[in-house]
Amino acid sequence: QLQLVESGGGLVQTGGSLRLSCAASGRIFSTYSIGWFRQAPGKARVLVAAISSGGGTRSYLDSVKGRFTISRENAKNMVYLQMNNLRPEDTAVYYCNLNPPRADYWGQGTQVIVSS
């Protein structure tokens, strides 16, 4: 079993930066590909960025390419999402989960609000 806890969200102005963290419990964390997902009000949850188990392969939603960077530290059971040049359309609740996600691993998420 794996538990994932997100943190680091907040209120930021357009053009600002935030770093989200995903803390995982469970010694098998390093064997999984992990994704950052987001859900804006009234919209479906979407995959924003993903990273392979070893960190060598990363992928991004087109709208965040060049602005967001996903990384992981397997020794610390952590995954990060560095978000730069934030836009109002990035406003959402952000979640981490396996990629592809498991329904029983969704956490509370962390709220990101970007003001214009």
C-alpha positions, 0 to 999 in steps of 0.5 A, a space after each residue: 500500500 502507498 500513501 501520497 500527501 501533497 503540499 506546497 500550494 497557495 495563492 500567487 500572482 500571474 508570473 509567480 512560482 510555486 513548488 509542490 511536493 508529494 510525500 510517499 510512504 511505502 518502500 516500493 515507491 521507487 518502482 512506480 511512475 508518478 504523475 501530477 494531476 490537476 482539477 480545475 472547478 467544473 472540469 475533469 482531472 487531467 495529467 499535468 506531468 509524469 516521471 518514470 520510476 527512475 526519473 529518466 523519462 518525463 512528460 508534460 501537458 502541452 500547456 505547461 511545457 517549458 514552465 513546469 518541471 517534475 522531479 523525484 528523490 527516491 531516497 526520500 520518497 518525494 516527487 516535486 513539481 516546480 511551477 514557474 511563470 504561473 497563469 490564471 488557467 493553472 488555478 486548480 487542485 493539484 494531486 499526485 498519484 501513480 501513473 496511470 492513477 489508482 482510485 484508492 491513492 487519491 489524496 486531498 490535493 493542494 490548492 493552487 490559485 493564480 491571481 491575474 
